[in-house]
Amino acid sequence: MAHHKTTLPQKICPVCQLAFSWRKKWQRNWDEVRYCSERCRRQRQHAHATSPQDSD
């Protein structure tokens, strides 16, 4: 049975804005996957940590 990458589901990474496809390692939690890579996930966390907080 041949698999074609064009038939795999895709999402857009909120950090780099690139499309990424389903991977076998994500088969159990595809609905929770938000970032295309560990690098983008870390950059997103870093961006939240360095953003100025409004404290009144």
C-alpha positions as CSV (number, residue, x, y, z in Angstrom):
1,M,0.0,0.0,0.0
2,A,1.6,3.2,-1.1
3,H,1.3,6.4,1.0
4,H,1.2,9.8,-0.6
5,K,2.3,12.8,1.4
6,T,-0.3,14.9,-0.3
7,T,-3.1,13.0,1.4
8,L,-1.7,13.6,5.0
9,P,-3.4,16.2,7.1
10,Q,-1.6,19.5,7.5
11,K,-1.5,22.3,10.0
12,I,0.1,25.8,10.0
13,C,2.8,26.5,12.6
14,P,1.9,29.6,14.6
15,V,5.5,30.6,15.0
16,C,7.1,30.2,11.5
17,Q,3.8,30.2,9.5
18,L,4.9,27.1,7.5
19,A,2.7,24.1,6.8
20,F,3.7,20.9,8.4
21,S,2.3,17.4,7.8
22,W,1.1,14.6,10.1
23,R,3.9,12.3,11.4
24,K,3.6,8.8,12.8
25,K,5.0,10.0,16.1
26,W,2.1,12.4,16.4
27,Q,-0.6,9.8,15.7
28,R,-1.8,9.6,19.3
29,N,-2.0,13.4,19.9
30,W,-2.3,15.1,16.5
31,D,-5.2,17.3,17.8
32,E,-2.8,18.7,20.4
33,V,0.2,19.3,18.1
34,R,0.6,23.0,17.5
35,Y,4.2,23.6,16.4
36,C,6.1,22.1,13.5
37,S,9.3,21.5,15.5
38,E,10.8,21.7,19.0
39,R,12.7,24.8,17.9
40,C,9.4,26.6,17.1
41,R,7.9,25.4,20.4
42,R,10.9,26.8,22.3
43,Q,10.8,30.1,20.4
44,R,7.1,30.5,21.3
45,Q,7.7,29.9,25.0
46,H,10.7,32.3,24.9
47,A,8.5,35.0,23.3
48,H,5.9,34.7,26.1
49,A,8.6,34.8,28.8
50,T,10.2,38.0,27.4
51,S,7.0,39.9,26.6
52,P,6.3,42.8,28.9
53,Q,3.6,42.2,31.5
54,D,1.2,45.0,32.5
55,S,1.1,45.1,36.3
56,D,-1.0,47.7,38.0
